[in-house]
């Protein structure tokens, strides 16, 4: 007799797997373990090698685990990388690439809805609004954030949408602008600057968006003619907008923790300060 469907690779057998196999050998001619999760593939192959001619294996991915994999891919901001991983998974596990793309598209919509709920929640908005300082000057980091939303690549903008937190922002005008950007992206899947500008009632917000929409230029002296030429800076400098988006989110997080540390100093909470300093180092080391 052969057991044609078991899951020896799963964690349930981690404590006594060898004993289970030896017991099976006394009653069965062979067992077929059915591996359904990528994380268990290596162990499955090890079992087949360890118990040659007794343990055999089939490999596939359970639909629930496909959703799990897709849920990680959808968080990758670079569309080219997302497409690469979809293709790799398709080839490696014998899955239809079209099915994975459909699952990714559906998961992306779900993820956007979750983010939309997060930002539209009245609790979230009221909590974030507490950080607004009336009459505060626009910080450079806030100004840079607006500029990235306006001029960034689709991947950079998507990264910002999924990672920016409204409580990063202290200036009320910037807060309103970023909120508008987020609403637009969640509803339309992109940010239409002209549309947003027309819908805004705040003239100062319109002015800021207008200024940030104008590309940066610099004067460069032409060595051959001695004439000064106005050159669009982006043509001279290859800007990695996705990296810039990741960097600015890091800066916001670190700035927020440093402000928390200042408050903790007043209270003499030195152990908590140490933990906060560790958090800063972890953010600085992180890739995203």
Residue pairs with C-beta under 8 A, 6 or more apart in sequence:
1 27
1 28
1 29
2 28
2 29
2 30
2 31
2 32
3 24
3 28
3 30
3 31
3 32
4 32
5 32
5 34
6 31
6 32
6 33
6 34
7 13
7 33
7 34
7 35
7 36
8 17
8 20
8 21
8 31
8 33
8 44
8 47
8 55
9 33
9 35
9 40
9 43
9 44
9 47
10 40
13 20
17 47
21 31
21 47
21 51
21 54
21 55
24 31
24 54
25 54
30 53
30 54
30 55
30 56
31 54
31 55
31 56
32 56
32 57
32 58
33 44
33 47
33 55
33 56
33 57
33 58
34 57
34 58
34 59
34 60
35 41
35 44
35 57
35 58
35 59
35 60
36 59
36 60
36 61
36 62
36 65
37 61
37 62
37 65
38 61
38 65
38 69
38 93
41 59
44 57
44 59
45 57
47 55
47 57
48 55
48 56
48 57
59 93
60 93
60 94
61 69
61 93
61 95
66 95
66 100
66 103
67 103
67 107
69 89
70 100
70 103
70 104
70 107
71 107
71 111
73 82
73 85
73 86
73 104
73 107
74 82
74 104
74 107
74 108
74 111
75 111
75 162
76 82
76 85
77 155
77 156
77 158
77 159
77 162
77 242
77 245
78 155
78 242
79 154
79 155
82 104
86 97
86 100
86 101
86 104
87 97
89 95
89 100
90 96
90 97
90 100
111 162
112 185
112 186
112 189
113 186
115 161
115 162
115 182
115 186
116 186
116 187
118 124
119 125
119 166
119 179
119 182
119 183
119 186
120 183
120 186
124 166
125 166
125 179
127 167
128 165
128 166
128 167
128 169
128 175
129 175
130 167
131 167
131 168
131 169
131 170
132 169
132 170
132 171
132 172
132 175
133 170
133 171
133 172
134 172
136 170
136 171
136 172
137 171
138 171
138 173
138 174
138 208
139 170
139 171
141 248
141 251
141 252
141 255
142 169
142 170
142 171
142 174
143 174
143 208
143 212
144 244
144 248
145 160
145 164
145 168
145 169
145 174
145 178
145 248
145 252
146 174
146 177
146 178
146 208
146 209
146 212
147 212
148 156
148 157
148 160
148 241
148 244
148 245
148 248
149 157
149 160
149 178
149 181
149 191
150 191
150 193
150 209
150 212
150 213
151 212
151 213
151 215
151 241
152 160
152 241
152 242
152 244
152 245
153 241
153 242
154 190
155 241
155 242
156 241
156 242
156 244
156 245
157 185
157 190
157 191
157 245
158 185
159 242
159 245
159 246
159 249
160 245
160 248
160 249
161 181
161 182
161 185
161 186
163 245
163 249
164 178
164 182
164 249
164 252
165 252
166 175
166 178
166 179
167 256
168 252
168 253
168 255
168 256
169 175
169 178
173 202
173 204
173 205
173 208
174 208
176 200
176 202
176 205
177 200
177 205
177 208
177 209
180 196
180 199
180 200
180 205
181 191
181 196
184 190
184 191
184 192
184 195
184 196
185 191
193 209
193 213
196 209
197 206
197 209
197 210
200 206
200 209
215 232
215 233
215 234
216 232
216 233
216 234
217 230
217 231
217 232
217 233
218 230
218 231
218 233
218 236
219 228
219 229
219 230
219 231
220 228
220 229
220 231
220 236
221 227
221 228
221 229
222 228
222 229
246 287
246 288
250 283
250 284
250 286
253 283
254 280
254 283
254 284
257 276
257 279
257 280
257 283
258 280
260 276
261 273
261 276
261 277
264 270
264 272
264 273
264 276
265 273
